[in-house]
């Protein structure tokens, strides 16, 4: 498959993990949706859930099993505190990871915020569900971090990653 092969329009599920945000105060979720729409994609679903591992797992599993969801982006819960359970809740669902995403994210973050970047557990990979292979990105909850991830990393590669995953579904 050529590196130029792209999925032009994707349905992406967006999950905000937070004990304190509401739809009105979810700036990080808004940033994700804005970037998706600017690139011709749509938010297939958008939810906010508390920092609760079983709830996060249930939502991500349901979305990965949904053939109408092409990718999943989760914001929040990727830091070092006891309440940051997103990575622990989602990692067991991933059949593979994309280590380069987290590495690049932390590198770019380091350029902006310094050594605090090492506290992020931002990661990416995919889940093999009933809906096929579904890429998933786990982002920090801060709007600046989400802007960095969406603007500098995810949007430039999402279409190609989805094309690769779609070709895997067809195989």
N, C-alpha and C positions, 0 to 999 in steps of 0.2 A: 504494500500500500504506500502510495506517495505521501510524503510529509505535507503536501499541499491539499490532500483530501480533507474536507471539512463538512461538518454538519452545520447547516446554516441557521436552522431554528430548532432549539431544544426546549423541552419542558423541564424546568429545574425546581425541585422542592427546596424550600428555605426554612431552616429551623433555628430559632434563637433560644439558647439555653440561658436562663436568667431567673433568679429569685425576685428581681425587682423591676424588670422592664414590662411595660404594657405595649400594645400595638402603637399607641400614641408616642411612646418614648423610645421605641426601638429604632434608633438611628442606624445601627449596624445592619439590621435587616433591610431598612430602606436603601442603604448604599448598595447592598447586594442586588436588590431588585432593579435599582436604577442602572447599574452596569449591565445586567442581563438584558433589560429592555433596549439600552443603547446599542447593543450588539445583535438585536433581532431575536432574542430568546424570550421566553415567558416564565413567570413564576407559576408553576403548576399547582403549588400549595404553599402556604406560609403559616407556620405555627410558632407559638412561644410556649416553652415548657420550663418548669423549675429544674434546678440542678438535682435531678433524681435519676440515677442510672437506669433502673428498670423502665421508667417512662421514656427516656431517650432511646434506649434499645428498642422498645416496642415501636416507636414512631419510625426510626430508621429502617427497621426490619420490614415494616409495612410498606414504606416507600420503595425499598429495594425489590420488593415482590410485585410492585405495581408497574405494569408494562407501559403506563402513561407517564412515568417519571424517568427521564433520561439521565439525570444527575442530581446529586444532593449536596447542598452547602449548609454547614452547621456553623454558627457563630456563638462563641461563649463556652466557658468551662474547660479551657485548654491550659490554664495556668497551674501553679504549684500548690494552691490551697486545697484543703480537705474537701471543699465544696466543688472543686473543679473536677468533675467526673466524666466529662464528655469523651475524652480519649479512652478511658477505661471501659466505658459503656459501649463504644462503637468498635474499637479494635478487634474484639472477638468476631464481629460480623464481617470483617474485611478478609477477603480471600488472598489479597496481595496489597502491598503498599507501594507508594511512589516516594521513596526517601528524598529524592531531589527536591520535591516541593518544600518540605520542612527545612531542608538545608538552605535553599535559596531564600525562603521566607525569613529565617533567622539572620542570614547574611544581610539581606536588605534592611531588616529591622535594626540590626547592629549599626548600620550606617546612619540610621535616624535617631536611635535612642541609646546606643551604647550597650554595655554589658548586660543590661536588663533583658535584652533579646534572648539570652540563653534560658530564661524562665518560661518561654513559650513551648508548648508541646504541639504546635500546629502541625498537622500532618494531612496526608491524602492517600488514597488508594481506591479500591473498588470492592463492592459487595456482589457476590453472585447469588441473586435471588431468583424467584419465579419470573421476574421481569427481565432476566438476563443479567449481563454485566453492567453495573451501575457505578460510575465514578462518584467518589465522595471526598469532600474537602472539609477539614475541621479547622476553623479559624478562631483566633482570639475574639473576645467580645468588644474590644475597643474600636470605635469608628475609624481611628487612624490606621489600625492594623488591618481592618477589613478593606479600607481604601487601598492600602498597599497591596494586599493579596489579590484583590479583584483587578485593580488597575495595572499592576506590574507583572502579575504572574498568571492568574487563572484565565482571564478573558483572551489572552493571546494564544492559549493552548486548548481551551475547552472544546472548540469545534473539531480539532484533530483528534483529541482524546475520545470524544464521542464517536467519531468515525471509526476509530480502531475498535472500540467496544462494540459498535454495531456490527462490524465485520466478524467479530467473535461470536455474536449472537447468531449470525447467518451460517456460521460454519457447522 
